[in-house]
Amino acid sequence: MIQNILKLSCLGLFFGLVSCGDETLPKPKGHLSLEYPKAKYSKLNSDCTFTFEKNDLANIKDKSCAFEINYPKMKATIYLTHKPVNNNIDKLLRDAQTLTYNHVVKADDIIEQPFINDKKKVYGMFYEVGGNAATNAQFYVTDSTKNFIVGSVYFYAKPNFDSILPAANYLKEDMRRILETLEWK
């Protein structure tokens, strides 16, 4: 009986040593794979002095031409705020740029992308904010005479760029769509 136990133990030890091989590798870290449905857009009509296309998957609240475009599954909101231009375009531009560059403390980089649509008289700037900043995309647009709109996206979570990257990229494309389809009435 003791000989059988001894033989089984030796056999188990032998197979344990042989099966390990030369090198033991740790299990690689898993990557979160988030996929979102393809966006479908429709024109948002309101009593405001502008219109744009919004993602049909988003919920929208209009508070006197200040829109909250909610994405509940992503725990994020795009905020759009309209301000009238009354000989204060310089101040509005400064405020919009300051809003973006306040994130420079946490941002790895900020990429500015000018936006010009002469046909629709929409002029502005789109900002991509890299790193663990509170927002990863912002923009402003104006017609330079009557209207000024600021847009930014915020997540309801502590900023961790790697974790929110799929959602951030999805929302960045929605923000670009808003910017590109924006028209003054």
N, C-alpha and C positions, 0 to 999 in steps of 0.2 A: 504494500500500500504506500509506504513512504517512498519506495523506489519509483512508483508511478507518478507521485506528486513531484518528485525531484526531476524526472524526465520531462513532465509537462512544463515545469518552471524553466528548465534549460531550453526547451523548444520555444517557449514564449519569448525568452530573452533573446534567443538567436534571431527569430523573426522580427522582433522589435528593432534590433541593431541593423539587420540587413535592409529593412524597409525604409529606414531613415535616409539612406543615401549620404552623399558628401555634404550637402548644404541644406539647411532648414530655412525657408523663407517665411516671413510674416505674411499674414493675409493682407492683401491690399485694401486700402480704405475704399469704401463704397461711395459712389457718386449718386446723388439724388437726381432722378430723371423725371423732370416735370414737363408735361406736354399740355398745351392749351388748345382748345378748338380754334380752327381757322376763323379769323375775325370777319364779321359781316357788318357793313356800315350802312347807315341811313342818315339822311339829312335831318338835322335838328332845326326845327323852325320855332321861333319864340318871338316875344315882343321886343327883343333887344335889337340893337342896330347892326347886328351881325348874325351870320349863320355858319354852320360847319357840319361835317359828318362825324358821327359818333359810333362807337362799337355797340352793336345791338346787345351784346352780353353784359354791358355795364348798366347800372342804375344811375339815373341823373336827377339831381335836385337843382332847381333854379331859385335862387334867392336874389331877386332884383338884378339879374344879369351877372351874378356871381355863381358860377356853376360848380357843383361837386359831382364828379363822375366817379362813382364807386364801383370797385371790382371786389365783391365780397369773398370770392374764392382765393384771391391773391392778397387779401387784407391790405388793399391799397386804394388811394383816391387821387385823381387828377383834379386839381383846383384851378379854375379859370376865373379871373377877376377882370371886369371891364371898368375902365376909368375914362371919363371924358377928357379931352384935350382942350384946355382953356388957357392958351399962351403959356403952358407949363410943360412942354414936351421935354425940355432939358432935365427938369426935376424928375419926371416920370422915367426917363431913360436911366438917370443916375440911380434912382431907387431900384429899378429892375436889375441893373448890373450889381448893385450892392447886395441885393437879395441872393444872387448867385454866388458872389465872391465871399459872402459870409461863411460858405461851406469850405473854403480853402484850407482851414485848419485840419479837417478830417479827410479832405479829398486828396487822392493821389495825383489827379490832373483834372483840368477843366478845358474841354475842347469847344471852341466857339465856331459855329457854322452860320454865316450870314444867310438870310432868306430874303429874296426879292422876287415879287410877282408884280411887274409893272402893269399888266393887263387888269388885275383886280385891285391894284393900288394897296398891296399888302407888303409891308417891309418889316423886317425884324431880325432876331438872332435866336438860334437854337443852341443850347448848352448841354453837353454831355459831361456829367460829373462822375469821375472814376473814384473808386475806393469806398470807404465806409462812411460816407457823408449821409446826412438825413434825406437827401434827394439825389437821384441820379440823372434827372433830366429836367430842364426848365427852358422856357422860351418867353419872348415878348414879341408882339407885333403891333403895328400902328399904321394908320393911313396918313400920319403926320399932321393932320388938321383937326380931326374930331374924335377919333377913337384910339384907345390904347388898351391892349389886353396882355395880362401876365398869366402864364400857365406853369404849374409845377406838379410833380408827382411825389407823394409821400406814402411810405409803408407804415403799417401799425405794428412795427416790430423794431427791435434794436438793430441798427444798421450792421449787416454782415454781408458784404458785397457778394461773396462766393455763394451764399445760401439763396439770395434773392435774384441772382443773375438771370435765370430763365424768365421770371416774372418781370424783372426790370427791362429786359430786352423787348418783351411783348408790349409793355406799356409805352416804351420809347417809340415803338412803331405806331401806336395809337396816337401819341402826341404829335408825331410827324404828320399823320393823316389829318388831325385837327388843323395843324398849321397850314398844310398844303391845300385844304378844302375851305378854309376860312374866306368868307366874302362879306363885304359891307353891304347893307341894304340901302 
